[in-house]
Amino acid sequence: MSPSSELLPSTLAQVAPRLDAHAETLARTAFVNANEAIIVTDRDNAIVAVNPAFSELTGLGLNDVKSRSLETFSQLDLDAPGAPISKALQRRDRSKSQVRYRGHDGELYPGMLSIRRVRDAAGAVDHHVIVLSDLSAIPAHARHLNREVYFDALTGLPNLQLLTQLIEESIQHAEAQQRSLTLCALDIDHFKGINDRLGPQVGDALLAAFAQRVSHLLVGDDVLARTGGDEFVLLLHHDVDEAFFETLLAAIRQPLMIDKEGVHLSVSLGVTRYPSDHVQGDVLLRHANQAMYRAKQRGRDTFHFFDADQDRQIQVRHEQRQRFVEALAHGELCLYYQPQVNMASGEVIGVEALIRWQHPVKGLLSPACFLPIIEATPLEVDLGEWVMEQALRQLSAWQRRGMALPLSVNISPAHLLTHDFCPRLAALLKRYPEVPPSLLKLEVLESAAMHDVKLALARMTCCRALGVRFAIDDFGTGFSSLTHLRQLPVELIKIDQSFVRDMLSDADDMAIVESVIYMAKRFGRAMLAEGVESVAHAEALLALGCELAQGYGIARPMPADALCDWMAGWPSSTAWQALAGRD
């Protein structure tokens, strides 16, 4: 038996008196074979046992340090070298501090000292179990740089630069030992508001107290790092379950006393595990941060585990969006135009602009292939601006040919409700002074108008003052309040094609179409039916009193250069002739 482990049986009996013989053998084996340096001190902080890893790290055997203090081989990593470790660490049963330990060559290297105070059955301090973690994996040329390079000045915790190296080293260790590694990104919820309210000085005190509280919850060679602002990272070298994170969140919720005032904090916590998440260190950290942002989206004060499948979907979606940005910049998008007609008179009353993507590989793509990709992103606004400008450019071209044809464009809710929508539209109209603003009609989804009626009404009223007109698109799908519908400054109500398409075979859809037509008439609004695919649809709509329509039964969307030929041939078309001869 090695000298370092002679005291081990009695020590183990004190640490865990209920260990059976087999467990005690395992504990002895773990003590002797552990990669981390382990030191046991008595109640007075005198060293009574060290393991072989300690000797390998420091070059000191048990005889060199027995009955001596921790200062024999280390000192607190503070601005005042030589501060007594024993006194500084007697305040709590668990503590963790950065130290500088003396290596084989006599030089001081960075380390982390984790101390667990063990009490006897009566509650009195019996001894201490200490783990010394080597932080000297810093490249040799950087070992003599100031500690500020690797440690956070406010909290004394490892910073991002040191954390990155520790993660890589921990991954190597986990692979060698076939063990797991858990990385957690923590972000204090609403900290900016707290800092603004209490002031930066109190904010700094809060961050320091927060760091101290979380550090006390760690064991062994676990690491807490501060990566910036109110962002922290936990590097855990042992298996943890959901109960650990629940306990962590509950502990953080307890008030922190700052200047005799209790301040309540909570965190959003993102978790990923290696080797389940088998990636390099920097990617592992990014995944933990992604999970943390998901926790924020879920309402904060909670934790979220990284999902590799979800991450792949996010990456694919990101690549698709980047490709769409390129398409917008390189002129791959274009507008097609679908005619709108009066089925009673045969007059072409306008056209609707419909976006298409002329993909160099996939060919002509419909909106359903790419609009979901950019939904709820700033690209919705970018696309809307592009569509409005292209529409005005086309109206200008038609004006030069003597054709004054109203043109409708679809506006997304995000675009309409932006704070500068009206000024940007006004500036756009000024660039095309030859186009009467009344020829531009903006189609707004019913759901968009109902999302924020007050704001939508303000935007639409401002645009109406510019001379631009509005239509409600897909009416019947958003459960609008009739009061709100009456308030909105719209000239046209478009009946959603999903109802029109099946009205001939579905009594419920027919009833909805009849109701929409009735409401439009009562409110004095014109109505237009989308999705008119046959003469039978047209005849049924005319019988109900709806004269305006668009759909494949009249014309499919077409490029601008094909529209003039279509308009010339419309009066003699089969569809119009069938309607004209219906009597």
Beta strands, then each sheet from edge to edge (+ up, - down):
strand 1: 37-42
strand 2: 47-50
strand 3: 74-76
strand 4: 94-102
strand 5: 108-119
strand 6: 125-134
strand 7: 181-188
strand 8: 223-228
strand 9: 231-236
strand 10: 256-258
strand 11: 261-263
strand 12: 267-274
strand 13: 303-305
strand 14: 333-342
strand 15: 348-359
strand 16: 363-365
strand 17: 407-411
strand 18: 440-445
strand 19: 469-475
strand 20: 492-495
strand 21: 526-529
strand 22: 548-549
sheet 1: 2+ 1- 6+ 5- 4+ 3-
sheet 2: 8+ 9- 7+ 12- 13-
sheet 3: 10+ 11-
sheet 4: 16+ 15- 14+ 22- 21- 20- 19- 18- 17-
end
